[in-house]
Amino acid sequence: MIYLDNAATSFPKPESVYQALDKFARTSLANPGRSGHKMALASERVLDDARHALNQFFKGESPDRWIFTLNCTDALNIAIKGTVDPGDHVITSDLEHNSISRPLRALEKAGTISLTRIASNGGYLDPEAIRTAITPKTRLVAITHAANVLGTVQPIAAIGAIVRQANALFLVDAAQSVGVMPIDLKTTPIDYLAFPGHKALYGPTGTGVLYVGPRAKPRAWREGGTGGDSKTETQPEIMPYFLEGGTPNVLGVAGLLAGIRWVVDHDPDTLRRHEVDLLQRVVDWVETAEGWQIAGDWDRDRHVGALSLIVPDGLTSQDLSSILDTSFEIAVRPGLHCAPYLHRRLGTFPDGTLRLSPGPFTTDDHISTFINALTEISAGVL
Ligand SMILES: Cc1ncc(COP(=O)(O)O)c(C=O)c1O
């Protein structure tokens, strides 16, 4: 299978991730923090090492501000629902994944918040549009760093500065940028950073992360056992346990830690360039291919490794994806990619687009096979 669906979840993982998972599962998979024995301590140490690795990689305030979650959706829900109060105003954009759009729309429908959805242009947001939308009631601005449908990278430093000036909180969804774009929490005013462990950090599914900056004071989320302090009647207020009730996915975090180390060794910018170079070949092909179009603007310096193709009349992205799968052994993702507002803006709603997302192990030959397959399918149908 030629796997071009890394924006959904990465495959394959680096060898070191499989090895870490196997070794941890066989030697140390005890309940972290719950008991004082050696295996429990080894298990706790993996969580600790991963929080330190994250804090160092992103230059956060301290390791205990990194919360392990189920996935990016979980991290975003903790930040959004733990922050807003009745009467608050929230700003978001039409680029967002449903994991931001749905919780915010639900809060808006319930009458809890008022919501402004900023329009993108060619896949990019103008920070000035956010400045204009801010009101005295704006409590939270929730924006994606890289749009999952288009791969376009947003100016989060400029947006963050505007949000900070307004004394609101800035939530960045880094699902598509983490591991390939630099994110420096020392210099970029971000209050919450949410991302999955299972995409370009190469952890297994079931891993996600939320960074809670010092200005953010979320409410407790999943209240329950934390192991360390059983006396208090309510959730102990000490981070990270305040937001981490229940046995954590320590096996997943062991894999994630190996993934983070692999990314650090391979350099995020080098990884991004490899993926964008591969996409450039598809962009060049689209320019010569009848009926095909790139969705959004193509600016390779402000792009991660996801690209959406608008398919020719007479084909649907769903049909194409299934032909690619069954006849060519190529995995891509068709449809709306959980981002209906963006597809409405692009005029590709409800059929959507055909998204390809190479990864670090995708080769030039894989892309040649993909291009040849699209050429062959187009020739047969058009
Ligand atoms: C931009 C963006 N945000 C959030 C998510 C949700 O991630 P998860 O599936 O880990 O909850 C995704 C997943 O594709 C995404 O692309």
The ligand as an ORCA input file, in Angstrom:
! r2SCAN-3c Opt
* xyz 0 1
  C      -6.511     20.413     12.300
  C      -6.997     19.244     13.087
  N      -7.468     19.439     14.313
  C      -7.903     18.425     15.075
  C      -7.889     17.136     14.604
  C      -8.430     16.041     15.486
  O      -7.406     15.174     15.838
  P      -7.742     13.804     16.614
  O      -8.281     12.894     15.593
  O      -6.419     13.390     17.172
  O      -8.723     14.128     17.663
  C      -7.413     16.876     13.329
  C      -7.425     15.503     12.783
  O      -7.289     15.253     11.639
  C      -6.939     17.952     12.546
  O      -6.480     17.759     11.313
*
